[in-house]
């Protein structure tokens, strides 16, 4: 029964990532604030990592990263590598040092999102263009702040999925 619940939970997480990918990539579905739309897959991957062990968290980070790579039309594997490593580390951190609650979700989401978008800015703008500060101020900082708003919602959604689909493990 434990394996069946785990399988159902993993399918629910996969469906969540696919739905969030479609929502974030559909033009006009989420309003653009300061010309940017949120990246919903990043806080979702971090929230999933808070409730799963390290290897499944790594796998969901890679899946979310690959979906980001497909959506951003960038180098295939960049976000998969970054999100996979971050989700593994978040899962390890929550399992050994932190409790999974809304405050730690906000903190983990904030630094993981900052590292992911910071790495994206560093490798795709800073090293390639003459004025990368403009891209940071006008695009990456608003995208970071807009995406931060979705961290509590996605944490609560994944806490509900995790608890409802496998209450014996939690």
Secondary structure as the mmCIF struct_conf table of DSSP 4:
data_model
#
loop_
_struct_conf.conf_type_id
_struct_conf.id
_struct_conf.beg_label_comp_id
_struct_conf.beg_label_asym_id
_struct_conf.beg_label_seq_id
_struct_conf.end_label_comp_id
_struct_conf.end_label_asym_id
_struct_conf.end_label_seq_id
HELX_RH_AL_P HELX_RH_AL_P1 UNK A 2 UNK A 25
BEND BEND1 UNK A 26 UNK A 26
TURN_TY1_P TURN_TY1_P1 UNK A 27 UNK A 29
BEND BEND2 UNK A 30 UNK A 30
HELX_LH_PP_P HELX_LH_PP_P1 UNK A 31 UNK A 32
STRN STRN1 UNK A 33 UNK A 33
TURN_TY1_P TURN_TY1_P2 UNK A 34 UNK A 35
STRN STRN2 UNK A 36 UNK A 36
HELX_RH_AL_P HELX_RH_AL_P2 UNK A 40 UNK A 51
BEND BEND3 UNK A 52 UNK A 52
HELX_RH_AL_P HELX_RH_AL_P3 UNK A 54 UNK A 72
TURN_TY1_P TURN_TY1_P3 UNK A 73 UNK A 73
TURN_TY1_P TURN_TY1_P4 UNK A 76 UNK A 77
HELX_RH_AL_P HELX_RH_AL_P4 UNK A 78 UNK A 96
TURN_TY1_P TURN_TY1_P5 UNK A 97 UNK A 97
BEND BEND4 UNK A 101 UNK A 101
HELX_RH_AL_P HELX_RH_AL_P5 UNK A 102 UNK A 121
HELX_RH_PI_P HELX_RH_PI_P1 UNK A 122 UNK A 126
TURN_TY1_P TURN_TY1_P6 UNK A 127 UNK A 128
BEND BEND5 UNK A 130 UNK A 130
HELX_RH_AL_P HELX_RH_AL_P6 UNK A 132 UNK A 135
HELX_RH_PI_P HELX_RH_PI_P2 UNK A 136 UNK A 140
HELX_RH_AL_P HELX_RH_AL_P7 UNK A 141 UNK A 148
TURN_TY1_P TURN_TY1_P7 UNK A 149 UNK A 150
HELX_RH_AL_P HELX_RH_AL_P8 UNK A 151 UNK A 165
TURN_TY1_P TURN_TY1_P8 UNK A 167 UNK A 169
#
